Each structure stands twice: as structure tokens, then as C-alpha cells.
Amino acid sequence: MPVPINDLPLLGRPVATTSFGIVVLTEITDEFVDADEIAEHHPDSDNEHVWAGWRVATLDDLVHTWPARTEPGEYERLRRWWQPTFDELRVARSSAKSRERRRANSHSDEASP
């Protein structure tokens, strides 16, 4: 995901995004984004963005995340990441619980004779 070089999110902490929901950034590369190549999916990105690797936030990540005190403003929406709100965390926690239940059920099905 492209992130602005002058305003990078913290690695390892959940952030809400416009495109991917709540994710945890795992790395930020030193590779600049080619704005022309990604314009279709990220029209606001420019040559001042770098690539960030990410993963879906786990239930544990989400439970330990404090919500933002205010809704994201125009600036946060334009840069495409912000501290998650209470409502965003509530929805993401519910989805994460469902994912974990499905994963647990699929593992128990594999273990059954």
C-alpha cells in the first residue's frame, strides 16, 4: 500500500485505511511508488509515496488498540490511513472473531478421524 514518505504510520500498530480496512503495517520499503502505474487504484498517490507491506489485524491486535477520540479529518482521509475509531474497531473485532472461529473449526475438522 502506498504511504506518504513525509507522514509514515508506525509499524506494528493497527491503522484504519480507505482501501483495506484495519491493517498492521509490517514494513516500509525505500522503493518510491510510480504514480502512473498505480493511478487506477490509488489516484491520489504521487512520487512522494513509498510502499508499505501489511497484514490483516488480528483480534489480539484490535483488542489492544485504543480508539481515536475523533473521526478522521480530511487530511487523514487523503493520506489514506488514520487511528481507528471506536465503531471501526467494533466492526473489525467482530470480523476477526468470526475469522478465528472459522479457522478453529477448520482445524478441528482436519483433526477428526
C-alpha positions as CSV (number, residue, x, y, z in Angstrom):
1,M,0.0,0.0,0.0
2,P,1.4,3.5,-0.8
3,V,2.1,5.7,2.2
4,P,3.4,9.3,2.1
5,I,7.1,9.5,2.8
6,N,6.7,12.5,5.0
7,D,4.0,11.1,7.2
8,L,4.6,7.4,7.8
9,P,2.4,5.3,10.1
10,L,4.0,3.3,12.9
11,L,5.0,-0.3,12.2
12,G,3.2,-3.0,14.2
13,R,0.2,-0.8,15.2
14,P,-3.2,-1.1,13.7
15,V,-4.3,1.7,11.4
16,A,-7.6,2.2,9.5
17,T,-7.2,2.5,5.7
18,T,-9.6,3.6,3.0
19,S,-8.8,0.5,0.8
20,F,-8.1,-2.4,3.2
21,G,-9.9,-1.8,6.5
22,I,-7.8,-2.0,9.6
23,V,-4.4,-3.4,8.9
24,V,-1.0,-3.6,10.7
25,L,2.0,-2.4,8.7
26,T,4.8,-4.8,8.7
27,E,7.4,-3.0,6.7
28,I,8.0,0.3,4.8
29,T,10.3,0.0,1.8
30,D,12.6,2.6,0.4
31,E,11.0,2.0,-3.0
32,F,9.2,5.0,-4.3
33,V,5.7,4.5,-5.8
34,D,5.4,5.0,-9.6
35,A,2.2,7.1,-9.5
36,D,1.4,6.4,-13.2
37,E,1.4,2.6,-12.6
38,I,-1.0,2.7,-9.6
39,A,-3.2,5.7,-10.6
40,E,-6.2,3.4,-11.2
41,H,-6.3,2.1,-7.7
42,H,-4.6,5.0,-5.8
43,P,-5.3,8.1,-7.8
44,D,-4.0,10.5,-5.0
45,S,-0.6,8.9,-4.8
46,D,2.4,10.7,-6.2
47,N,6.1,10.3,-6.4
48,E,6.4,11.2,-2.7
49,H,4.9,7.9,-1.6
50,V,6.7,4.6,-0.7
51,W,5.4,1.1,-0.5
52,A,4.3,-0.4,2.8
53,G,3.8,-4.1,3.5
54,W,0.8,-5.0,5.7
55,R,-1.2,-7.8,7.2
56,V,-4.8,-8.1,8.4
57,A,-5.1,-7.1,12.0
58,T,-5.7,-10.0,14.4
59,L,-8.3,-10.0,17.2
60,D,-5.4,-9.6,19.7
61,D,-4.2,-6.5,17.7
62,L,-7.6,-5.0,17.7
63,V,-8.4,-5.7,21.4
64,H,-5.2,-3.8,22.4
65,T,-5.8,-0.8,20.2
66,W,-7.2,2.4,21.7
67,P,-9.7,4.1,19.5
68,A,-9.2,7.6,18.2
69,R,-11.0,10.3,20.1
70,T,-12.3,12.0,17.0
71,E,-13.3,10.9,13.5
72,P,-10.6,11.1,10.8
73,G,-10.4,14.5,9.2
74,E,-9.9,15.4,5.6
75,Y,-6.1,15.2,5.9
76,E,-6.2,11.7,7.3
77,R,-8.7,10.6,4.6
78,L,-6.4,12.0,1.9
79,R,-3.3,10.2,3.1
80,R,-5.5,7.1,3.4
81,W,-4.7,6.0,6.9
82,W,-5.6,7.0,10.5
83,Q,-6.1,5.7,14.0
84,P,-9.2,3.6,14.0
85,T,-12.4,4.9,15.6
86,F,-14.4,3.0,18.2
87,D,-17.0,2.0,15.5
88,E,-14.3,0.8,13.1
89,L,-12.7,-1.3,15.8
90,R,-16.0,-2.8,16.9
91,V,-16.8,-3.9,13.3
92,A,-13.2,-5.2,12.8
93,R,-13.2,-7.1,16.1
94,S,-16.4,-8.8,15.1
95,S,-14.9,-9.8,11.8
96,A,-11.7,-11.0,13.5
97,K,-13.7,-13.2,15.9
98,S,-15.6,-14.8,13.0
99,R,-12.3,-15.4,11.2
100,E,-10.8,-17.1,14.3
101,R,-13.9,-19.2,14.8
102,R,-13.8,-20.4,11.2
103,R,-10.1,-21.1,11.5
104,A,-10.6,-23.1,14.7
105,N,-13.5,-25.1,13.2
106,S,-11.5,-25.9,10.1
107,H,-8.6,-27.1,12.2
108,S,-10.9,-29.3,14.4
109,D,-12.5,-30.8,11.2
110,E,-9.0,-31.7,9.9
111,A,-8.1,-33.4,13.2
112,S,-11.3,-35.5,13.3
113,P,-11.0,-39.1,12.0
